[in-house]
Amino acid sequence: MIPIRNNTATETFPFVTILIILANVSVFVYQLSLEPAEGHALIMRAGAIPYEITHGVDTPPRLGLPVQLTLLSSMFLHGGFLHIIGNMLYLWIFGRNIEDRVGHLHFVVFYLLCGIVAGLVQVQSTPESTIPIVGASGAISGILGAYLILFPKARVLTLVTLGFFFRLLEIPAIIFLGMWIILQFINVSHSGQTGVAWLAHIGGFFTGLILLPLFKKA
């Protein structure tokens, strides 16, 4: 299922959402400008590597900065075109509404906290892994959790694909996001084969559910 748009109107201009998208795209363009070896080195330096975080080691060195900061830097790196396109699509469709409801400054803090907690969930689930965690998926999953609470009856125009079958359907948000989180749980058992941080998605989603009341406007 690929979301196209939702029917939830906003009252404010989503400039924070746009800035976050631009930041991610800018970093991705920079990644593309690098030679393969340099791009790999960037991922190894700025990606969140569970083993390094849980053991407090820093290899290769990151300019003297605490290795824990990679939980932030990793949120702006992506592993390919499909990775960033999918993430930015979800961020644009759902992020605008959360920014509208919690406020611009609160949205920044909410987004980053969801991403950090999501990263920590993945790190603690695979503490010995030396594979870097990258991507904005954890933070965006938090946005999806918040959207489910705020707009369960909203409609999400969705491109449904099944083999060669394609159809546009308007799906209630509670069903769309319910199916999304169920899929994350199903995929957890295959995470070792795909390399996708499914537990980060789950961690981010439930972090969004829990944190939303602290950020929502009265």
C-alpha positions in Angstrom: 0.0 0.0 0.0 1.4 3.4 -1.0 -0.3 6.5 0.5 -1.0 9.3 -1.9 -2.7 11.9 0.3 -5.0 12.3 3.2 -8.1 14.4 3.6 -7.0 16.1 6.8 -6.8 19.9 6.4 -4.2 22.0 8.1 -4.4 25.6 9.4 -0.7 26.4 9.5 2.1 26.3 6.8 4.2 23.1 7.5 7.6 24.8 7.1 9.3 22.5 9.7 8.1 19.4 7.8 9.4 21.0 4.6 12.8 21.9 6.2 13.2 18.4 7.5 12.5 17.0 4.0 15.0 19.4 2.5 17.6 18.4 5.0 17.2 14.7 4.3 17.2 15.3 0.5 20.3 17.6 0.8 22.2 14.9 2.7 21.2 12.2 0.2 22.3 14.4 -2.7 25.6 14.8 -0.9 25.9 11.0 -0.4 25.3 10.6 -4.2 28.2 13.0 -4.9 30.7 10.8 -3.0 32.7 8.0 -4.4 31.5 4.5 -3.2 34.3 4.2 -0.7 33.6 7.7 0.7 29.9 7.0 0.9 30.5 3.9 2.8 32.8 5.7 5.2 30.2 8.4 5.8 27.6 5.7 6.7 30.1 4.1 9.0 30.9 7.4 10.7 27.4 8.9 10.9 25.3 5.8 11.1 24.2 4.4 14.5 26.1 1.2 15.0 24.6 -0.8 17.9 27.9 -2.4 19.1 29.6 1.0 19.3 26.8 2.6 21.2 26.3 -0.3 23.7 30.1 -0.7 24.3 31.0 3.0 24.2 33.6 2.5 21.5 34.2 4.9 18.6 35.7 3.3 15.4 36.3 5.1 13.2 36.6 8.3 15.3 33.9 10.9 14.8 35.8 14.1 15.3 35.7 13.6 19.1 31.9 13.7 19.3 30.1 11.2 21.5 29.1 8.1 19.6 25.6 8.4 21.0 25.1 11.4 18.7 24.9 9.0 15.8 21.4 8.3 16.9 20.7 11.8 15.6 23.0 11.9 12.5 21.8 8.5 11.3 18.2 10.0 11.0 19.4 12.1 8.0 21.2 9.3 6.1 19.5 6.9 3.6 20.5 3.7 1.9 19.0 4.4 -1.6 16.4 6.1 -3.7 13.5 3.9 -2.6 14.5 4.3 1.0 14.4 8.1 1.0 11.4 8.5 -1.4 9.3 6.2 0.8 10.3 8.0 4.0 9.8 11.5 2.6 6.4 10.5 1.1 5.1 9.4 4.5 6.7 12.4 6.2 5.0 14.8 3.8 1.6 13.2 3.9 1.3 12.7 7.7 3.9 15.1 9.1 2.1 18.3 8.1 -0.9 17.4 10.2 1.1 16.6 13.3 3.1 19.8 13.0 -0.2 21.6 12.6 -1.6 20.1 15.8 1.4 20.3 18.1 3.1 23.5 16.8 6.3 24.0 14.9 8.8 23.9 17.8 7.1 21.1 19.5 7.1 19.1 16.2 10.9 19.4 15.9 11.4 18.0 19.5 8.7 15.3 19.0 10.2 14.2 15.7 13.8 13.9 17.1 12.7 12.2 20.3 10.7 9.6 18.3 13.7 9.0 16.1 16.1 8.7 19.0 13.9 6.3 21.0 13.3 4.2 17.8 17.1 4.0 17.3 17.6 2.9 20.9 15.0 0.2 20.6 16.8 -1.2 17.6 20.2 -0.9 19.3 19.1 -2.7 22.4 17.5 -5.5 20.3 20.8 -6.1 18.5 23.5 -4.8 20.8 26.3 -6.7 19.2 25.5 -5.7 15.6 28.1 -3.8 13.6 25.6 -2.9 10.8 24.9 0.8 10.8 21.3 1.9 11.3 20.3 4.8 9.0 17.1 6.5 7.9 14.3 8.7 9.2 11.9 5.7 9.4 11.9 5.6 13.3 11.0 9.3 13.6 8.3 9.1 10.9 6.9 6.0 12.6 6.3 8.2 15.6 4.4 10.6 13.4 2.2 7.7 12.2 1.5 6.8 15.8 0.5 10.3 16.6 -1.7 10.5 13.5 -3.5 7.4 14.5 -4.5 9.0 17.8 -5.4 12.4 16.4 -7.1 11.4 13.1 -8.4 7.8 13.3 -11.4 8.6 11.0 -9.4 10.5 8.4 -9.3 8.9 4.9 -6.0 8.0 3.2 -6.0 7.8 -0.6 -3.9 4.7 -1.2 -2.5 2.9 -4.2 -3.1 -0.8 -3.5 -0.9 -3.2 -5.5 -1.3 -6.9 -5.8 0.8 -8.4 -8.5 -0.3 -6.6 -11.7 -3.4 -5.3 -10.0 -3.4 -1.6 -9.2 -6.2 0.4 -7.6 -6.7 3.7 -5.8 -8.8 3.3 -2.6 -9.7 5.7 0.2 -8.9 3.8 3.4 -9.8 5.0 6.9 -6.6 6.0 8.7 -7.2 3.5 11.5 -7.2 0.7 9.0 -4.3 1.9 7.0 -2.1 2.5 10.0 -3.3 -0.6 11.8 -2.3 -2.7 8.8 1.0 -0.8 8.7 2.0 -1.6 12.3 0.8 -5.2 11.9 3.1 -5.5 8.9 6.0 -4.3 11.0 5.5 -7.0 13.6 5.2 -9.6 10.8 8.5 -8.4 9.3 10.4 -8.5 12.5 11.1 -12.2 12.1 12.7 -11.5 8.7 14.8 -8.5 9.8 18.0 -10.4 9.8 17.5 -11.2 6.1 16.3 -7.9 4.8 18.5 -5.6 6.9 15.6 -3.3 7.6 15.3 -2.0 11.2 11.7 -3.1 11.7 11.9 -2.9 15.5 12.9 0.8 15.1 9.6 1.3 13.2 7.7 -0.3 16.1 9.6 1.6 18.7 9.0 4.9 17.0 5.3 4.2 16.4 4.6 3.5 20.1 6.8 6.4 21.2 4.6 8.6 19.1 1.5 7.2 20.8 3.0 7.8 24.3 4.5 11.2 23.7 1.7 12.8 21.8 -0.3 13.9 24.9 2.8 15.8 26.1 3.1 17.8 22.9 -0.5 18.3 21.7 -1.9 21.8 22.0 -4.6 22.2 24.6 
